[in-house]
Amino acid sequence: MSITVAKTAGFCFGVKKAVETVYSEIEKAKGPIYTYGPIIHNEEVVKDLEKKGVLVLETEEELAQLTKGTVIIRSHGVGRHIYQLLDKPGICLVDATCPFVKKIHHIVEEQNSLGRRVIIIGNENHPEVQGIKGWGRDDTLVADSQEAIDALPLKEEEKLCIVSQTTFNYNKFKDLVEKFLKKRYDILVLNTICNATQERQVEARKIASKVDAMIVIGGKNSSNTQKLYDICRKECKNTYYIQTLGDFDPECLNSVRNVGITAGASTPNYIIEEVHTVMSELSFEQMLEESLKTIRSGEVVTGKVIDVKDDEIVLNIGYKSDGIITRSEYTTDSNADLTKLVSVGDEMEAKVVKVNDGEGQVALSYRRLAAEKGNKRLEEAFENQEVLTAKVAQVLDGGLSVIVEETRIFIPASLVSDTYERDLSKYKDQEIEFVITEFNPKRRRIIGDRRQLLVAKKAEMQKALFEKIAVGDTVEGTVKNVTDFGAFVDLGGADGLLHISEMSWGRVENPKKVFKSGDQIKTLIKDINGDKIALSLKFPETNPWANAAEKYAAGNVVEGKVARMTDFGAFVELEPGVDALLHVSQISRDHVDKPSDVLSIGQEIQASVVDFNEADRKISLSMKALEAPQREEDDIADVDVDATAEE
C-alpha cells in the first residue's frame, strides 16, 4: 500500500499560534483561565485544555459576570463589543485571534469609515464570520450562495467592499464575486481567503485525484475540514471523514493500493501520525524491510532505557541503531509524561514497528506488544465465554469502546443494553460487564456483548420472582413507565401492569397526574397469567364498601361532593369509590328542570340517604327530605303569628 500524507495537513500558522498561546498562559497564570468559545474547532485539543483547568465560556452573559481571571480570545476572533465588555479591572485579556482574521477586522473597520458597505462571503453561523461582522456597521451583510446574493437589499451603484471567510472555497468565492460584477455596483474585492487554506485545498484535490482512498482528519465542527472532505469526495468516492483514530476502521482499506491523508487546520500532528502509523502497518513496504534487515518488523526485542523525554523513550536494543518508543506507542493517553512512567536503566520489551523510521532509528511499540499479550488473554476469555469488566474509554456514534490489556473492544449500541437507548453518553467512564462474542484480531475486530448478560440476569430474576409470588401477595416495586391507560411497575425481574381502573377505589382521570417514573409503590397482585402480572391498589382492608351499610344506612344524613351530572340527576361522591345518585326530583321541594340549574361540579352538599342497596352498590340521596322539617317549622310559626294577631 502506498501512502501519501499532505504536506499542508495539520495546524496552520494561526491555529498553532492560538494553541501555543493557551498552553503558555497555563504555565504562567495564577488565576482562572477561560477561552471565549472553543480556542479551535478540535474536541481533542479542547478536552486536553479542560483537563488542565481551562474553561470554555459560550455566552456574553458569562463574560459579563466575570470579575477576575484571564480570558483568551479564540482563534476565530470576536466582534469589537467583546473587547469592550472585557475591558474592566481584574480581567486579563489575551488575544489569540489568527493574524489573517485580525487583518480582515481592520479591513472591515477601515472600509466602513470610507463609506463602503461590507459584504462577507462565508457561513453566517460560523464564529469567524460572526466576529468579522462585529467589526462592521449594522448594514454589514453575509452571503454564501447565488440565492443569498440575489436576496441582498442592495441599491444600484452602491459602494461595496467584498471580503471572505478565511476558509471559504476559493473557486466558489470567485463564482460569487462574478455575480456581483455583473451588477452595477462600485465594488472593491479583497480576497481574504488564507493562503494556507488555498494551498491545503489545492493539494488535497491533487492527492485525491490520484489515490484509491482518501482520509480527511479533523473536528466535526471544523468548517475548513468539511470543505476539504467535500473537495476530496468529488475526486475520490472512497473518502472518509474521521476525527481521531478511534473513528477509523482499517478494514475498509483492505483492497486499496494507494491512500492519501490530509487534515484540517485544527488537527494536532499526533493524530495525523497515529493514522499514518496504522496505515503503515498495512503497507507492503514492511514486507520488503523484513527481507533486507536483520531486525524485522513485528519482531519482539528487549532493550535497556538509555534516555527518557516527556514524549519518547530511547532504548539500546543491541542493534546498530537505537530503538525509539513515542508517547503514542507507549500509551493511549496523549497527555502522559513518559519521564514519570519510565526511568533510565529500566529493561523493556517492545515490538519493532519499522526498522528505519526515516531518521535511521528503529521505531518500536510497547503498547502494541502489550495489546498482543492482551489478545491472548482475550482469546481465552472468548473461548471460555468469561465475563469481563472494563471501564468505558470512549462513547462512539455506533456504540461503546473499552480497553482490556491495551486492546480495544467495541460494543455495538444494539448490544449495550436489553432495551433501546438513544443516548449512550451516560456510560462514559462507567465500569461495565460484557462477554466477547467475536474475536478477530487480524482484522482488528473484537466485539463485546453486554446485552446477553442483562437478558440472562433478567431471566434469572424473573424465574426467582415468579417462584415466590402469588395472587393476593403485597409487593413493592418501582414505577418504570406511565401511559394513559396505566403504569408499568418493575417488580425486580418482571414488570406488572397497574391499570387505571385499579389505581384507586375512586376515579382516576389521568395516571400521569398520580405517578411518575421512579416512584416507589406497594401494590397488590391481582392476577398472574403466564408472564403477565396484573396489579392493584384496591386493598381489601381499604374497600370503602366494607362498612358502607352502617355509614350510609337509610335515614342517615351524609355530606358529599357533586362529581358529575346528567339530565335525570347528579352523582355525588361520598368518599373515594362510593358514589350516590341524587335524582332531580329529590334536589328540592321546588320544581327543578335539570340538576345543573341549581348545582355545580365540586359543590359540597348535605343530603339524606333514602335507599341503600349493598348488593348492587347503589345509594339514593335526597336533599328535599332535609327541607321538610324546616317547612313544617315555618308553617307552625305562621300559625302562631296568626293566633297572636287574633288575640
Secondary structure, DSSP 4 states (H G I P E B T S, - for coil): -EEEE-TT-S--HHHHHHHHHHHHHHHH-SS-EEEES-SSS-HHHHHHHHHTTEEEE-SHHHHHH--SEEEEE-TT---HHHHHHT-STTEEEEE---HHHHHHHHHHHHHHHTTPEEEEES-TTSHHHHHHHTTS-TT-EEE-SHHHHHTS---TT-EEEEEE-TTS-HHHHHHHHHHHHTS--EEEE---S-HHHHHHHHHHHHHHTT-SEEEEE--TT-HHHHHHHHHHHHH-SSEEEESSGGG--GGGGTT-SEEEEEE-TT--HHHHHHHHHHHHHT-THHHHHHHH-SS-TT-EEEEEEEEE-SSEEEEE-SSSS-EEEEHHHH-S-TT--GGGT--TT-EEEEEEEES--SSSSEEEEHHHHHHHHHHHHHHHHHHHT--EEEEEEEEETTEEEEEETTEEEEEEGGGT-SS--S--GGGTT-EEEEEEEEEEGGGTEEEEESHHHHHHHHHHHHHHHHHH--TT-EEEEEEEEE-SSEEEEE-SSSEEEEEGGGS-SS--S-GGGT--TT-EEEEEEEEEETTEEEEE---GGG-TTTTHHHHT-TT-EEEEEEEEE-SSEEEEEEETTEEEEEEGGGS-SS--S-GGGT--TT-EEEEEEEEEETTTTEEEEESHHHHHHHHHHHHHHHHHHHHHHH-
